[in-house]
Amino acid sequence: AITPVLLLGMTLFALRTTRELRRDLLRQLNQTGEMVAEHTASELAFMAREEAGRTLARLKHNPHVVAATVYDHDGQVFASYQREEASLGTWPDPPELSVDAWMESRSSKRCIDLWFPVTYEGDRLGSLHIRATYEVLNERIAELLVSLAPLALVLTLLAVVLAVLVQRGVSGPILDLSSATR
């Protein structure tokens, strides 16, 4: 009875940790997107395509980001970045973002697409699209599960040993009493 409860507890721990890691990734991507959108506003305003491309290329330091695109006010690609080894699949159309919109995201099993409005003094100049992969995160989760497996095994063995000891401590006197009454 202890082993299933222990395994259930470990499973719930792994699921909760996975959810928290995904939430942390989304939070980090939101911060990154807001900074890049703010930075590319001046580049859009002054039509500095090369500088916008260099700004997006700095996203290579984020292992989750595989691509990013800045769109102008008319929805045309202004600048883009793509990690060389990235397989992007289908590229979604940008949503209509109002000036007041904070961010919009769409997620699949493999990646997450985030859009941010690029604004300057209340005027919408364009939008930023960032695509991130769950690949690095999934590797971390797999490492976590592999590290939990030996712990689960040790705890299960410990639970069995404790159950046997408790059983002997409880049933031993009962068996002695039973044999004395015969």
Backbone bond lengths (Angstrom), bond angles and torsions (degrees), N, CA, C in turn:
res aa  C-N    CA-C-N  psi(-1)  N-CA   C-N-CA  omega(-1)  CA-C   N-CA-C  phi
1 A - - - 1.451 - - 1.519 110.96 -
2 I 1.331 117.23 -28.02 1.462 120.30 -178.94 1.521 111.14 -74.15
3 T 1.319 116.80 -39.52 1.459 121.44 -175.72 1.532 112.36 -60.80
4 P 1.337 120.25 -48.07 1.471 118.75 178.05 1.533 112.42 -61.42
5 V 1.319 117.36 -37.88 1.467 120.42 179.08 1.521 109.77 -65.58
6 L 1.323 116.68 -41.58 1.461 121.21 178.36 1.527 110.85 -63.29
7 L 1.320 116.72 -45.16 1.465 120.55 179.12 1.524 111.41 -65.42
8 L 1.327 117.00 -37.81 1.459 120.12 176.33 1.527 110.37 -63.44
9 G 1.316 116.45 -43.11 1.464 120.35 178.44 1.522 112.09 -61.35
10 M 1.324 117.26 -43.44 1.466 121.36 178.70 1.532 110.67 -64.77
11 T 1.324 116.58 -39.63 1.464 120.52 178.71 1.524 110.74 -64.77
12 L 1.321 116.90 -45.35 1.460 120.23 178.02 1.527 111.31 -62.34
13 F 1.326 117.15 -38.58 1.455 121.31 176.83 1.527 110.89 -61.54
14 A 1.324 116.74 -45.47 1.467 121.50 -179.68 1.533 110.83 -63.94
15 L 1.334 117.26 -42.27 1.469 120.58 179.32 1.525 111.26 -65.00
16 R 1.312 116.24 -42.60 1.471 120.01 179.91 1.526 110.60 -65.30
17 T 1.318 116.44 -42.83 1.457 120.33 179.15 1.522 110.79 -63.60
18 T 1.320 117.37 -40.80 1.461 121.26 177.07 1.522 111.00 -60.26
19 R 1.326 116.93 -45.92 1.467 120.86 178.88 1.524 111.05 -61.64
20 E 1.331 117.19 -41.85 1.463 120.56 179.37 1.523 111.86 -66.28
21 L 1.328 117.31 -38.46 1.461 120.32 178.05 1.531 110.87 -65.07
22 R 1.318 117.17 -39.94 1.473 120.37 177.35 1.530 110.96 -66.11
23 R 1.320 116.58 -40.09 1.468 121.02 178.05 1.531 110.22 -64.22
24 D 1.334 116.83 -41.65 1.467 120.66 177.72 1.523 111.38 -63.50
25 L 1.330 116.80 -39.73 1.455 120.74 177.83 1.527 110.26 -62.02
26 L 1.323 117.32 -45.76 1.460 120.71 179.36 1.531 110.81 -61.72
27 R 1.325 116.86 -41.01 1.468 121.03 178.31 1.535 110.35 -61.97
28 Q 1.321 116.39 -44.51 1.463 120.65 179.76 1.530 110.80 -64.24
29 L 1.334 116.65 -42.61 1.462 120.39 179.25 1.522 111.49 -65.63
30 N 1.328 117.43 -35.95 1.459 120.42 176.66 1.526 111.08 -63.13
31 Q 1.319 116.76 -44.29 1.460 120.43 178.48 1.522 110.94 -62.83
32 T 1.321 116.15 -44.20 1.460 120.74 178.63 1.524 110.06 -61.47
33 G 1.327 116.78 -46.76 1.462 120.73 -179.20 1.510 112.89 -61.73
34 E 1.320 116.83 -42.11 1.466 119.98 178.73 1.528 111.28 -62.48
35 M 1.335 116.46 -42.17 1.474 119.70 179.30 1.523 111.41 -65.68
36 V 1.329 116.95 -44.37 1.463 120.43 -178.93 1.527 110.13 -66.80
37 A 1.329 117.63 -41.30 1.474 120.71 178.90 1.529 110.13 -61.98
38 E 1.305 116.87 -42.10 1.472 120.35 178.88 1.530 110.65 -64.47
39 H 1.321 115.76 -41.33 1.466 119.96 -178.19 1.531 111.82 -69.55
40 T 1.322 116.79 -37.31 1.477 119.11 -177.30 1.523 112.73 -79.33
41 A 1.323 118.52 -7.81 1.473 120.31 178.33 1.528 110.57 -59.84
42 S 1.315 117.29 -46.82 1.471 119.32 -179.96 1.526 110.45 -67.54
43 E 1.309 117.15 -34.63 1.454 120.22 179.35 1.527 110.85 -66.32
44 L 1.339 116.50 -38.63 1.471 119.93 175.24 1.527 110.53 -67.94
45 A 1.332 116.05 -42.87 1.470 120.02 -177.93 1.524 111.41 -61.33
46 F 1.337 117.42 -36.91 1.465 121.22 -177.49 1.531 113.00 -101.89
47 M 1.347 115.80 11.20 1.459 121.95 177.51 1.533 112.25 54.79
48 A 1.319 116.52 40.35 1.467 122.84 -178.87 1.530 109.12 -93.68
49 R 1.327 115.72 77.06 1.464 121.58 -176.45 1.535 112.80 -61.56
50 E 1.324 116.29 -45.11 1.464 119.02 -177.75 1.523 110.95 -63.09
51 E 1.309 116.85 -41.99 1.466 120.26 179.20 1.530 110.43 -65.45
52 A 1.328 117.08 -38.97 1.465 120.75 176.99 1.532 109.93 -62.88
53 G 1.330 116.83 -39.67 1.460 120.99 177.09 1.521 111.63 -63.17
54 R 1.340 116.80 -40.11 1.465 120.35 177.52 1.528 110.81 -66.50
55 T 1.316 116.45 -38.26 1.471 119.96 177.75 1.526 110.13 -61.24
56 L 1.325 116.85 -46.69 1.459 120.39 179.69 1.527 111.56 -66.16
57 A 1.329 117.17 -35.17 1.468 120.49 -179.59 1.527 111.34 -63.95
58 R 1.328 118.10 -23.92 1.464 120.76 177.33 1.531 111.76 -66.31
59 L 1.302 116.90 -15.68 1.465 120.70 177.58 1.530 112.12 -68.76
60 K 1.328 116.88 -9.54 1.472 119.59 177.76 1.523 111.45 -61.63
61 H 1.319 117.16 -20.52 1.468 120.82 179.84 1.524 112.30 -77.63
62 N 1.313 117.28 -12.67 1.464 121.40 175.78 1.528 106.96 -94.35
63 P 1.333 118.34 113.01 1.469 119.79 -174.01 1.530 114.09 -65.71
64 H 1.316 117.92 -16.42 1.456 121.17 -179.15 1.531 112.51 -84.25
65 V 1.318 117.62 -31.26 1.466 121.86 -175.12 1.519 110.48 -78.40
66 V 1.327 115.56 123.98 1.472 120.26 179.10 1.523 112.55 -109.26
67 A 1.345 117.13 -17.52 1.460 119.72 179.29 1.531 109.85 -163.55
68 A 1.319 114.75 154.80 1.456 120.70 175.60 1.527 108.40 -153.03
69 T 1.314 115.81 145.97 1.457 121.38 -179.99 1.522 109.31 -140.61
70 V 1.319 115.68 137.21 1.457 121.57 171.46 1.524 106.43 -104.89
71 Y 1.324 115.30 127.80 1.460 121.83 176.75 1.515 108.70 -106.08
72 D 1.325 116.60 144.16 1.466 119.12 175.87 1.528 109.69 -79.31
73 H 1.304 115.95 -176.62 1.472 121.61 -176.46 1.524 112.17 -59.80
74 D 1.328 116.99 -29.81 1.467 121.70 -178.94 1.523 112.95 -87.73
75 G 1.338 117.39 2.02 1.456 121.14 179.13 1.516 114.30 84.97
76 Q 1.333 117.32 10.82 1.459 121.77 178.18 1.529 109.63 -88.19
77 V 1.330 116.04 145.73 1.459 120.15 179.23 1.526 109.35 -63.69
78 F 1.325 115.97 124.67 1.464 122.66 178.96 1.528 110.39 -98.50
79 A 1.334 116.62 -43.77 1.464 122.49 177.98 1.521 107.49 -156.33
80 S 1.336 115.79 153.31 1.460 117.90 179.72 1.530 110.71 -149.03
81 Y 1.307 113.55 161.64 1.465 122.79 177.33 1.519 107.22 -141.14
82 Q 1.338 115.91 139.26 1.460 120.57 174.87 1.519 108.48 -143.27
83 R 1.336 115.53 128.95 1.464 120.14 175.00 1.517 107.55 -63.31
84 E 1.316 116.52 136.10 1.469 121.11 -173.47 1.515 113.70 -56.55
85 E 1.332 116.66 -43.93 1.466 119.76 -175.04 1.529 112.76 -84.39
86 A 1.317 117.77 2.02 1.462 121.42 -174.24 1.525 111.71 -75.09
87 S 1.308 114.92 134.80 1.453 122.50 171.21 1.520 105.94 -105.59
88 L 1.321 117.17 107.56 1.461 120.40 -168.74 1.519 114.81 -89.15
89 G 1.299 118.31 -18.57 1.458 118.90 -177.64 1.524 110.07 66.97
90 T 1.313 116.17 -147.99 1.463 119.73 -179.86 1.520 109.89 -77.09
91 W 1.310 115.05 144.25 1.452 121.52 -178.13 1.527 107.88 -103.75
92 P 1.325 117.83 117.92 1.460 119.67 -176.02 1.524 112.87 -73.24
93 D 1.310 115.04 153.34 1.466 119.98 174.56 1.515 108.93 -72.09
94 P 1.329 116.95 143.39 1.465 118.48 178.93 1.527 110.87 -69.14
95 P 1.327 117.00 141.99 1.459 119.58 177.29 1.525 110.38 -77.13
96 E 1.297 115.62 165.24 1.455 120.30 174.06 1.527 107.79 -79.66
97 L 1.321 116.68 114.22 1.463 120.85 179.80 1.511 109.17 -108.32
98 S 1.316 116.10 128.99 1.460 119.66 175.70 1.519 108.34 -80.01
99 V 1.308 116.29 167.81 1.460 121.09 177.89 1.519 109.91 -60.36
100 D 1.328 116.44 -34.42 1.459 121.00 -177.48 1.519 112.79 -81.07
101 A 1.331 117.33 -12.39 1.470 119.82 -177.02 1.514 109.62 -64.95
102 W 1.307 114.54 139.25 1.466 119.33 179.62 1.512 109.86 -86.77
103 M 1.313 115.95 -54.37 1.453 120.57 -175.87 1.515 107.82 -170.64
104 E 1.304 115.67 153.73 1.458 120.30 171.78 1.518 107.32 -133.00
105 S 1.314 115.51 143.62 1.463 118.31 179.74 1.519 110.24 -136.33
106 R 1.315 114.30 152.48 1.462 122.86 172.93 1.513 106.44 -134.53
107 S 1.311 115.75 136.31 1.458 119.79 -174.19 1.522 110.68 -126.44
108 S 1.320 115.32 145.92 1.464 121.90 171.74 1.525 106.70 -128.96
109 K 1.309 116.84 -173.89 1.469 119.63 179.40 1.524 112.07 -67.32
110 R 1.325 117.10 -31.17 1.464 120.68 -174.89 1.514 114.67 -96.84
111 C 1.333 117.64 -29.49 1.462 118.12 -173.76 1.525 111.43 -152.35
112 I 1.324 113.50 171.63 1.453 121.10 176.36 1.525 107.37 -130.99
113 D 1.319 115.87 135.71 1.458 122.17 177.05 1.516 108.14 -110.56
114 L 1.336 115.82 129.12 1.457 120.95 -180.00 1.525 109.30 -124.39
115 W 1.320 116.56 139.26 1.453 122.41 177.16 1.518 108.98 -122.24
116 F 1.321 115.48 138.75 1.454 121.99 178.96 1.520 108.48 -130.64
117 P 1.326 117.79 138.53 1.465 118.67 174.08 1.525 109.64 -72.88
118 V 1.308 116.50 140.39 1.464 121.49 174.25 1.519 105.92 -103.48
119 T 1.331 115.15 113.57 1.467 120.22 -174.73 1.523 110.67 -128.06
120 Y 1.333 113.82 157.87 1.458 120.80 173.21 1.518 107.74 -142.68
121 E 1.316 116.01 120.30 1.470 123.48 -179.71 1.531 112.00 47.91
122 G 1.328 115.12 44.85 1.460 120.49 175.63 1.509 115.60 86.23
123 D 1.320 118.36 -8.18 1.461 121.83 178.69 1.518 109.63 -97.06
124 R 1.323 116.07 132.92 1.462 119.94 177.78 1.518 108.92 -83.57
125 L 1.323 115.06 119.68 1.460 121.09 -179.01 1.524 112.19 -96.70
126 G 1.323 116.57 -22.65 1.449 120.70 -177.87 1.519 109.96 170.53
127 S 1.313 115.04 -155.03 1.463 119.43 178.79 1.527 109.41 -147.39
128 L 1.313 114.17 158.96 1.455 122.50 179.29 1.518 108.15 -118.50
129 H 1.311 115.94 133.94 1.463 121.87 176.16 1.517 107.73 -118.24
130 I 1.323 116.13 128.92 1.467 121.44 175.43 1.525 107.77 -122.58
131 R 1.322 115.48 130.70 1.467 120.48 173.59 1.523 107.64 -111.66
132 A 1.320 114.73 127.62 1.459 121.00 178.69 1.523 108.44 -123.13
133 T 1.305 115.12 149.97 1.455 120.82 179.43 1.520 109.92 -103.45
134 Y 1.306 115.50 152.67 1.462 121.31 175.06 1.532 111.39 -88.88
135 E 1.330 117.70 3.16 1.461 121.60 -173.36 1.533 112.64 -57.98
136 V 1.326 117.69 -49.56 1.470 120.88 -179.63 1.526 110.04 -64.83
137 L 1.312 116.05 -40.87 1.462 120.46 178.94 1.528 110.60 -64.39
138 N 1.316 116.96 -43.27 1.469 120.53 178.66 1.523 111.77 -62.85
139 E 1.329 117.07 -34.67 1.463 120.14 176.06 1.532 110.40 -64.81
140 R 1.337 116.25 -41.22 1.469 119.94 177.66 1.521 111.16 -63.95
141 I 1.314 116.63 -39.85 1.466 120.70 179.16 1.523 110.26 -65.64
142 A 1.337 116.49 -42.13 1.474 119.94 177.87 1.529 110.73 -61.60
143 E 1.329 117.02 -41.60 1.465 120.65 177.06 1.528 110.61 -61.92
144 L 1.319 116.06 -39.86 1.463 120.67 178.39 1.529 110.60 -62.18
145 L 1.327 116.37 -45.98 1.468 120.21 -179.26 1.529 111.48 -64.84
146 V 1.324 116.35 -39.67 1.467 119.65 177.74 1.521 110.44 -64.31
147 S 1.332 116.77 -38.03 1.471 118.97 179.21 1.526 111.73 -73.37
148 L 1.335 118.02 -24.47 1.461 120.69 177.96 1.530 112.59 -78.88
149 A 1.314 118.08 -25.37 1.465 121.30 -176.89 1.533 112.58 -59.01
150 P 1.330 120.44 -49.91 1.472 118.87 177.87 1.525 112.47 -62.99
151 L 1.322 116.61 -36.73 1.459 119.81 177.70 1.525 110.63 -62.80
152 A 1.320 116.90 -43.04 1.461 120.55 178.26 1.528 110.68 -62.33
153 L 1.330 117.04 -40.37 1.460 120.95 178.94 1.531 111.37 -64.10
154 V 1.328 116.99 -46.42 1.466 121.05 179.30 1.525 110.62 -62.29
155 L 1.328 116.90 -44.76 1.463 119.83 -179.91 1.526 111.59 -65.42
156 T 1.322 117.29 -36.52 1.461 120.39 177.43 1.523 110.66 -65.21
157 L 1.327 117.25 -45.64 1.469 120.52 177.54 1.525 111.37 -62.03
158 L 1.326 116.63 -40.84 1.461 121.08 177.30 1.530 110.58 -62.59
159 A 1.319 117.11 -40.76 1.461 121.27 178.93 1.529 111.08 -64.04
160 V 1.327 116.79 -40.37 1.465 120.50 178.78 1.526 110.35 -65.54
161 V 1.321 117.59 -45.47 1.466 121.38 179.19 1.534 110.26 -60.92
162 L 1.324 116.92 -45.16 1.472 120.04 178.35 1.522 111.48 -63.74
163 A 1.316 117.73 -38.28 1.463 120.87 178.94 1.521 110.91 -64.02
164 V 1.325 116.79 -41.59 1.472 120.67 178.71 1.524 109.77 -64.74
165 L 1.324 117.53 -44.49 1.468 120.50 179.73 1.526 112.04 -63.50
166 V 1.323 116.81 -43.20 1.469 120.56 178.54 1.520 109.92 -65.44
167 Q 1.334 116.62 -40.64 1.461 119.77 179.34 1.528 110.39 -61.14
168 R 1.313 118.02 -43.94 1.469 121.36 178.50 1.533 110.65 -64.07
169 G 1.311 116.16 -39.73 1.467 119.77 -179.34 1.514 112.58 -66.95
170 V 1.318 116.54 -33.16 1.466 120.65 -178.42 1.524 110.75 -88.02
171 S 1.328 117.30 -48.24 1.468 119.69 -174.42 1.528 112.78 -78.61
172 G 1.338 118.64 -24.61 1.469 121.37 179.54 1.522 112.61 -57.12
173 P 1.328 118.93 -54.75 1.465 119.38 179.14 1.539 113.05 -63.20
174 I 1.310 117.36 -33.51 1.467 120.39 179.09 1.520 109.83 -66.49
175 L 1.327 117.61 -42.61 1.462 121.07 178.37 1.539 110.73 -66.26
176 D 1.345 117.32 -38.41 1.467 120.85 176.69 1.528 110.89 -62.41
177 L 1.303 117.24 -41.92 1.451 122.77 179.49 1.526 110.20 -66.35
178 S 1.319 116.50 -40.23 1.448 121.58 179.62 1.532 110.95 -64.80
179 S 1.321 117.53 -42.97 1.459 120.43 -179.37 1.541 110.92 -71.32
180 A 1.303 118.35 -28.75 1.477 121.70 179.11 1.519 111.22 -72.05
181 T 1.314 118.48 -29.21 1.452 121.80 -179.65 1.529 112.46 -81.08
182 R 1.280 119.09 -9.86 1.455 121.58 -178.11 1.455 111.12 -83.20
